[in-house]
Amino acid sequence: MGHTGSDNITDATTRHALLTRWRPFKRIVPGTKSFDQMSTIEKANSARYLEHHFDLDLQVQHTPTDKKAVTLLRDGFAGLGQVLTYALLHFEGQAQLIFVTAEDPTLIRRLCSDDFIRWQDTDPLPLNAGSIRALHLHQYGFAAILAITTQVYSSDDFVHWNPLTQLHQSQTTTPWYVYAKYPSKIAGGQALFVVPDSDSSQAVCRWGEDWPSAAQGTEESVAVQAPQGCRINDLIIAARFSDSQCAFVADVQCNETAPPQPHYILPQDIAITDGALQPLAYTSDTPPHHIRIFNRGPSYWLLTFLRRCDQQDHLFWGYIDWDESPPTLRSLSTAVAFDEAKSIVGLI
């Protein structure tokens, strides 16, 4: 059932399947090992090795350590303003960040970054979606799927966007693909997790063979429930180990005068409520909100989040290690820590 490392990585599919079905005792992290010391599965999970072996340009790079980069990691990126919502996706080698501010809630601005630290302004998205309350991005195949409050689009270049479907009376919509049988016994196919206007204390899962079918809500179930007297302001879902083991993370508001707090739940079935969301621990001085996953490793999320600093929102990097008890959102404030996190998810 196992073998030593080799140069043969022409077909790593089977090894990846074994890795996700039978968990090793210790997380597989290629890190900065020399190539001759890497096992086959470490090579298959190392962008640095794949770049070398196949003579590719995967834009593998360590975090810059100049004064500006160090400050941005420690203090967060402050160039967003008063953010209403944002979304993030690692797409074609770049970090693509889109966001909406209180100054103009109809304009979807866009930033790009090659090193994930410095952000460059680029053309806004050419979409007329009205006043926007929520943005969520999800990659499906080679396409980016974008949910804008009540509308869903797709794009393969972040310039041209094709409308897929539209919902009604939704505060936030999170697109996801549900593999049949093991992440859910009842849902399957294209899925939309919707916080309805009529009851913001819960999120419903709507699914179907395609996005329009999912939007219709013919197949629907309550998937997430906030604590009593609270509402869900933002919701994400992703696998935490394999696609059969997922996690929800949400911004939950229980007091109108207090900021929302991060909550989470590890459901048995992602389409069926399994108790209420519970508080997610964090290490920052003020509560993180609008958590967005950038990349994943086994039981590990590399992510960004917003945090209020000096009356404005700053963008920070962080991670959640789902093997930790209790799971805790921890900040990545140094180049060394950020590179370690990138090596865990295979970006180095």
N, C-alpha and C positions, 0 to 999 in steps of 0.2 A: 504493500500500500504506500510505499514511499521510496525515494531514491536520493542520491546525493546531487549536488549542484552540477549543472552541465551548461554547455553553450547552446543547447537546443531550446530555443523559445519560439520556434516557428508556429507552434500551436499550443498556446498556454491556456486554452479554454478549459480543458479537463482539470488542470491544476487549480484554476480559479473556482471551478464548480466544487472541487473537494474542499477548498478553503472556506467557501460559504456554507457548505452543508455540515462539515465536521470541524468545529472550532478548535484551533490549536490552543495549547496551554498559555502561550504568550503571543501577543500581537506581532504580526509580521511587519517589520519596519526596515526597509533597505538602508535608510539613513545615508551616511557618507562612507560606507564600506567600500573597499577596493573591489573592482569587478570580479577578480579571481576568488574573493572570499564570499561572494553572494551565492545563495542557493538559487535554484531555478525560479521559485515563486517570488523571491526577492527581486530577481532581475525583471520578472514580468510586471512587478509593481513599482519599478523605478523608472521614472521619466528620464533621469540622467543616463541610465544604462541603455534604454531604448534609443535615445538620441544618438549615443555612441555606436551602438551595434548596427543600426539601420541607416546611419549617416543622415539623420533628419535634423531639422531645426525646430525643436519643440519649445524654444524660448526658455530653456531651463536656466535659472539664475538664482544666486543667493541674494538675500535681502541686502540692499545697499546700507552702508553704515556711515554715510556722511551726516553732517549736523542736521540738515533739514529732514532726512529720513528718520533719524533717531527721534526728533521732536514730533513728527507725525505719528509714529508708533506710540509714543508715550502719551501724548496729549490728544490724539485723535485728529482726523481731518475736519477742519472747521469751515470748509467752503460750500456748504450746502444751504445754510440759512435755516429758516423755520420749516422743517420738513413735515409734510402731512403723511406721506408714505413713500416707500422706495422699494426697488427690487434689484437683485444682483444675480449675475450668471457668468460662469467661466465659459467663454465662448470663443472658439478659434484662437486660443492662446492668450486672449486678453480678458481682463475683468471688465465686464459691461455693467454699468450702474445707471439706472434710470430713476428719476425722482420727481416729486411734485411738491411745491412749496405753498405756503399760505398766501404768498404774494400773488400767485396766479395758479389756482387749482385746476385749470384746464390745460396747462402746458406741461408736457412730459419732457423734462430736460435729460440730457444724457452725458455721462462721463465715461472715459476709458482709461485703463491703466495697464502698462506692460509689466511693471514691477510690483503691482498691487499696493504701492505706497503713494506714488505721485499720480494725481488724477488730472486728465486733460479734458477740457470742455469740447464737445463736438455738437453736431447738428441735433436739434430736438427731434423727437419722434413725430412724423407727419400724420398724427391721428387726431381726430376731433371726437373726443369721448365725453364731452361735457365736463361738469365738475367731478373731479376724481377723488375717491376716498381710499382706494386700495390698489396696490400693484403687486403682482406675483408673477415670477418667471419660472418655467420648468422646461428642461430640455427633453425632447422626445424624438429619438432618432437623431437626424441632423438638423432638426428644426427647433427654434426657440418658441415656446408657447407662452403667450402673455395674457394674463387675466387683468382687466381694468374694471374693477368694481362689478359691472354687469355685462362686460363684453369680453370675448376671447378672440385672440389673433394668433397668427403664426408667421414666422419669418426665418429665412436661412441666411440673412446677411445684416440684420438689425437696421436696414434701410427701408426695404419694402415689406409691408405688413398686410397679410391677407385675413379678412374677417372670417371667423369660423362659426361663431354662434353668439347669441345674446340671451341674457337672463333678465328677470324682472325682480324688483324688490329685494336686492341683495346689498348688504353692507360691505362684504368682502368675499372674494371668490378665489379659491386656491385650486389650480389644476393639478391632476395627478393621474398616473396610470396604475390600475389595480390588476395584478396578475390573479387569475382565477384560482380559487381554492385555498391557497395558503396565507395570503395576507388578509383575506376575507372569505367567509363561507357563503356570503350572499351576494356581494358586489363583484363586478368584474368589468374590464374594459376601460374606456375613458371615464374619468370620474372628476367631479367638481365638488369640493367641500365648501359649502355656502353658509355664511352667517346671515340669516334672513332679517329683513327689516322688522318683521312681525314679532321676532323673539331673538334678541341678540345674546341671550344666555346660552344658546346652543348653536352647534354647526351641524348641518345635515349633509349626508353624502348622497349625491345624485350620480347615477352611472348609466352607461349605455354603450352600444357598439361604436358610436362616434360622438363627437362633441355636441352636435345638435340634439341627439337623443339624451345625452346626459343633462343638457340644459333644460329640457322639457320637464324633468323631474318625475317621469312615469315610474321609474324605480328609485326609491328614496328611503332613507332611514336616518334616524338621529345618531350621529357618530361621536360628538363631543359635547360635554355638558360643563358649564362653568359652575363654581360653587354658588350656593343659594344667595340670591340678592346681587349677583355680579353679572357683568356682561363681557363678551369677547370682542376686543377691538381689532385683533389681528391674529392670524392662524397660519402655521406652516406644518407640513408633514414630510417626513423622509424616513428612509430605512436607517436604522441605527446599527444593525449588523448585516443582515441579509434582508431581502424583500419580504420575508415572512415575519420580521421583527422590526416594527416601525415605531416612531414616536411622534406625538403631536406636541408642539410648543406654541403657546398663545400669550398675547398681551391681555391681561384680565383686569378690569376696573371694578372695584367694589366700593369705592368712595369717590364721589364727584369732586371732592376737593384735594384728593391725593392722586399722584401719578399712577398709571397702570403698572402692574407687577407681572414678571414672567411666570408662567405656569406650564406644567407639562403633564402628560400621561402616557404610559406604555400599554397600549391596548392589546388584547388578545385578537380582536377582530377590528380592523380599521373602519368598518361601516356600522359598528354597533357600540353604543355607549357602554363603557365599563367603569362606572364610577365617575366622580367629578374631577376636573383638573386640580392639581395640587401645586403649591408654590415651588418654583425652581430656585435653588440657591445660586447666589452670584457673589463675586468678590469685589466688584466696583463700588465706588462711594455712593453713587445714585443708581436707581434701577435701570437696567438695560431694557430697551424696547425695540420693536421691529427687527427681530433676529432673522438673519438671512443666511442660509447655508451656501458656502462657496464650493466645498469639496468634502468628500467623506472617506474615511478609512474604517476598518472593523471597529465597531462600537465607538466611533470617534467622528465628531463634526468639526470641521474648520469653518468658521462663520464670521460674519460682521454683525454689529449691532449699533444702534444709536444710543447716546447718553447725553442728557442735558448738562451743559457746562457753560456758565456765565450767560445764561438766558438764551442759549442757542444750542442746536443739536450738533454733536461731533460724531463722526464715524470711527468706530474702533474695530480692531480684529480680536477674535477670541476663539475659544473652543469649548466643547463639552465632551468629556470622556464618560461614556455611558457605563463603563465598567466601575466607575467610582460610585461609592455609596455614602451620602446621597449624590446623585448627579449634580454637578455645579458648573455654571458658566464662568469660565476664567478668562481674564484678559491676556492678550499677547502684546506686551509692551516693549520688548527688546528684539533686536535682529536675531539673536541666538535662539530665543524662544519661538519666534516666527518661523525660522528655518527648521527647527525641530518639528513644529506642527506640519509644515509643508512636506517634510520627509515621511511623516506618518501616513499622509494621504497620497504619497507617491509623486509629489510635484518636483522633488529633487532626486 
